Amino acid sequence: MSLAVALRVAFRTSTVARATQASAQPATGRRPNPRVTSRCGPRSRPRGGPTLSISFSSLLRPRGIHRDAVASARRDAAPRPAPRPPPPRPQAPRRPVAARAGAPEAPAESIDAVDLRVGTIVEVGPHPEADNLFVERIECGDVDDAGAAAGPRTVVSGLVGHCSADDLMGRSVVVVANLKARNLRGVKSHGMVLCASEGGEGGDRRVAPVAPPADARPGDRCRFVGGDALPGSPEADEDGVVAQCAAWPENRLQKKKVWEGVQPGLRTDAAGACQWEGRAMVAGPSGGAVTAPGFAGAGLS
């Protein structure tokens, strides 16, 4: 209701109450008090009668809203400070894959999309949180954006129990260099050492890193020669040499699951030479074979 209507109702209610009280009192012969019975003159509270107190705040206050609710609404309406942005997550060091200028991109179903690169282990030690893991520092010929040497990369491998730290120190290995970095028990691994394995999961299982040719240097990419070329692969030049395709970036390789698709085709032949789908795996200026001595028909991973 409006304020005028509320005041009118309150006024009439007080007048009726005073008149009822006056009629209920016994006659005493006194003259009625004009200040009480008058409608237009000044009014005063009758003695001993009921009182009606009306305030503007009570008329204007919305009904059904509790005092606590009003206070809560005021707190919600008060301006709040802007939330603090989360701290930036530490970024892994970038390890760009060197690609020859103008090299065509390898098709998704080809092993050429994977960057299998020769590296030299310059440091090896136990994992601080896992007894079955080594933490290795491998020089793979990485460069930064300016073309300067980026230094060795950190790689975690599960070779404990198969190789000693002394055997791995200074050894030439093949690294899967464009796998996305993974956090292995608190240590971020930038790649994987390619190994030959055979046997079951028990004590008769044998695992060893593959061996590049002697003239291969850190940063040399492994190539696959022979066999039938896949659609989209570059053709051989007049000397019969097939140009090497550019490897895929890390994120795209993981998103398309290229490594999971081509890895089952990596095996050794009867002589221990590494190959993929009948194509020999070679590296170095001489194109020597990458081998796994003592592993015949073993898988590579």
N, C-alpha and C positions, 0 to 999 in steps of 0.2 A: 504494500500500500504506500501511498505518497505520504510525505511529512505532514501536509495540511490535514489529511483525513485522520492520521494517527493522533494529532493534537486535539482534533474535534472529538474523537471517541473518548480520549482520556479526560477531557473537560466534562463531558456529559456523565461519565462514570463517576467522577468525584462529586458532582452536584447531586446525583441520585443517592449516593452513599450518605452525604450529609443530611439530605432531606429525610431519609429513612431513619437515621439516628435521632433526628430531632423529633419525629413523630413517635418514636418508641419511648422517649423519656417522659416521666410523669409530669403533669401540669403543676407548676409551682407558683403561678400567678405572675411570673416575670414576663416582661416583654421580650419578644424574640430579638436576638442580636442581628441587627441589619448587616453587620459585616460578614455573617455566616450565611444568612438566607438570601442576601442580595445577589443577584446574578451579574449585575454590572459593576457593583461597587467593589471596594477592596475586600479580599478574602483572607481568612486566617484559619489555621488548623483548629477544628473543634477539640475541646478537651476530652480526652479519653476515647476519641473516635479513631477509626481506621485511617491510615494515611496511604496516599498513592504517590509514589515517587517515580517520575519519568525523566530520563536524561536523553539528550540528543544522541549520545554515543550508543545507547541501547536501541534507539529507533533506527539508527543507520547501520548497525552491525548486522551482517547477514545471519539468518537463522541456520542452525545445524552445523556450524563451524566451531570446533572446539578451540580453546585458547592455544593448546599445543599444536594443533593443525595450522593455525595462523602463523605461529612462530616457525614451524617447519617450512611453510610456504615462503616466508620471508627469507629463510636461510637458502632455500633452493633458488630464489630469485636473485640473490646476491651474486655479483660477478666472482668467478673463480679464476685463480691463476692458470695460465696455459700449462699443459703437461710438458715435462721435460722430455726432449727427444732421447731415445735409447742410445747408449754409447756405440760408436761404430765398431763393427765386428772386424777382427784382424784379418787382413787379406793375405792369402798365400802368395809367395813370390812368383811372379810371372816367369814361365819357362817357355818362351816362344819356340816353335818348331821351325827350324831353318828350311826353306823350300827354294828350289832353284827358280829364278825369275822366268816366267812364261811356261812353267811346267803345268801340264793339264792335271785336272783333279781326278783321282782314282774313283772308279765306280764303287758303290756301296758294298757289292758282293765280292770285292777283290781284297786280297791281303795287302795290296799296295796302299790302301787307305790307312793302314796302321804304320806308325813310325817305329820301326825296329832299328835301334841305333846302337852302335858299338860304344862301350864305356869301359873305363878303368876304375877299379875300386881303390880309392886312396885312403880310406879310413873305414874301420869296421869295429863294432863294439856291441855288447849285449843291450837288449831293450830294457829300460828301467822298470817296466811294469809287466813284462812277459818273458818267461824263461825260454820259450821256444822260438823267439824272434831275434834276428840281428838288425841293428841299425847301421846302414852303410852310407858312406859318402862316395858318390860315383861321379867322375868327370865324364860328361857326355857331350862336351863341345857346345854347351848352351851359350847363347848370346842375349844381351838385353836389347832394348829398343834402339840404343845408339850404336849397336853392332859390337860393343865391347864384351869381353868374356864375362859370363855371369857366375862362374865358379861351379863347383860340384853341387849336385842335387842330392837330397836325402831320400833314400829308398829303404823301406822295411821289407825284409824277406824272412820266410820261415825255414831257413836252412840249418838251424841248430839241430844237431844230431845227425846231419848228413855231411856237413863240411865244418871244419874248424875255422876259427878266425884267422889263423896263420895261413891256411890254404886260400882264403878269399883275399887276403891283403895283396894288392898289386895285380890282381887277376883281371884279364880282359873278359868282359861278359857282353851279352846282348840285352838291352833294356827296352821294354815297351814304353816308349817315351811320351806318347800322347794320350795315355790314360788320365782321367781326371783324378786330381789329388784326393787321397782318402786318409781319414784320421784312424790310425790303427793303434788302439790302446794309448792314446794321448800323444802319439808322434805322427805327424803328417807325412805320408809317403807320396813322392812325386814320381810314380812309375812302378815298374815291376821287372825283376830279373827273370829273363826267359830261361826255363830249366826243362830238362828231360826227366821223365819219371816213369817207373814201371813197378809192378808188384802191387800188393794190397795195401790196406791201411795199417797193417801191423808192423812187426819188426823187420819183415822181409822187404819192405818198400825202400826203393833206392831213388834218390833225387840228386841231380847235379846240374850246375849251370852249363849251357852250351858254350862252345869255344869258337870265337872268330878266327880267321886266318891270321898269320903272324904279321902281315904288313898292314892290317887294319888299324886305324887310329881312332881315338875318341871323337865322336861326332859323325863318323861314316855311317851312312844308312845301308842297311842290308837290302839286297835286291833279289828278285826271283826270276830266274831265266829258264827257258825251255818250256815245253808244253804248249797248250793252245791258249792264245790270248783271249781275254774276256771282252765282251762288247764294251766299247768306250775306252779301252786301253790304247795308248799311243802305238803307232806302227813303227817298225824298225827302219833305220835310215839306210843309206847305201852301203854302209859297212856291216850291216846286220846287227847293230847295237840298238836295243830298245830303250827309249828315253824313260826315265823314272818319273812316276806320277807324284804329285804333291800329296802329302799326308793330310788327313782331316784334322780340324781343330779338336781340342779335348771335349768341349761341351757337345759338339755335334756328334762326335764318335760315341759318346755315352748315350745321347738321346736316341740315336738310331740303332744302338746295340750292335755296332759293326764288329767289335772284338768278339762278342759272344757268338756271332754268326760265322766268323772265319777261323776261330781258334780250333775247332775240332778237326780241321783239315791239316793242321801242323803236326807232322810226325817225322820220325827218322826212318831211313830205309834199312836194308839188311846190313849195310856197311857203317851205319851210324851217321850218315849225312842227313842234315836237316832239309826238309822240303815242305811244300804246301801244294796239295792237289797235283802232284807230279812235277812241280816246278822247283828246281834246286835253289836253295838259299845260299847266296854268295855275298861277300863284302870285301872291301879294300880295293886298292888300285888294280891288283892282279885278278880280282874276281874269284878269289879262293873260296872253297866251300866252308860253310859253318857246320861244325860237326859236334856230336855228342859221343865221344869214345866209350865203347862198352855198352851202348844202348841201341839195340836193334829192334825196329818196329815200335818204338816208345812214343808216347804222346808228349807234346810240348805245351807248356803253359807257364 
